[in-house]
């Protein structure tokens, strides 16, 4: 039996960072796998999570709860049959709705193969002050579907954030545990907590159109192309991403300034520089930078915003800081 956890949370709540923490704590005698889904077309999380000791499958370009869950089913079946993991962690996009995924995982066809453990939902309490987030149906329904709620980024909270969290907790927890965490650092034993099935989660009211048919692989360059761009839009959010070939390098300091100043909600990237591989993770004004010794086969960066912005201007600025 493969034990399965759904790791949910709205955009920028820290899902990937928590996955990295959990992978670092993985028991040596267990085989783990990750099925990750991203709103954008480029596929950044695969590069961030690669070479971390787990089998990985990506589903970019939309939310895997749509299109009758077909991309999800293919990815899940592939991992179960080929990797045969002891534990599978599923990270849907921050704009994904959890109900169809949970229904699929609990379907009779999977009962001989998987055990659905607790669904963990990350919450950044600072987002409780943003009506664009709190009024989003996916944000609300992710929290409704949670078995355990992880109030993340506690190192960034102010007194008013704690007050909003306490008020939200009073009205919404209904006996479920709430764990405070910084940098997604939680006890891996939480993954083995049982799932609850006594809460009614609303159906998803959205339909997420993809700019291309959803697949199971991140976007790649074709022919002699040095770079390409991909756009996606749905659920009142828009994304723009770029992929560059393995010979492209970026000037480190201007690159970090470009990421810091981009007028968007979300920036995620893994890019080659003369200083090595630089991974960028920005939510609002929170900017996290990591240098890694390994290098991916290409460079990728994705921007997400609650509305379309001038992608061409951002692209021109990005292209100007290439070194080759």
Secondary structure, DSSP 4 states (H G I P E B T S, - for coil): -EEEEEEEESTTSSHHHHHHHHHHT--TT--EEEEEE-SSSS--HHHHHTTSSEEEEEE-SS-TTSGGGHHHHHHHHHIIIII--SEEEEE--TT--SHHHHHHHTSGGGTTTEEEB--EEEEEGGGGG-HHHHT-HHHHHHHHH-SEEEEE-GGG--HHHHHHHHHHHHHH-TT-EEEE-STT---GGGGGSBPP---PPPPP------SS---SS-----TT-SEEEEEEEETTEEEEEEEE-TT--B-HHHHHHHHHH-SSSEEEEEEEETTEEEEEEEETTEEEEEEESS--SSEEEEEEESS---HHHHHHHHHHTB--
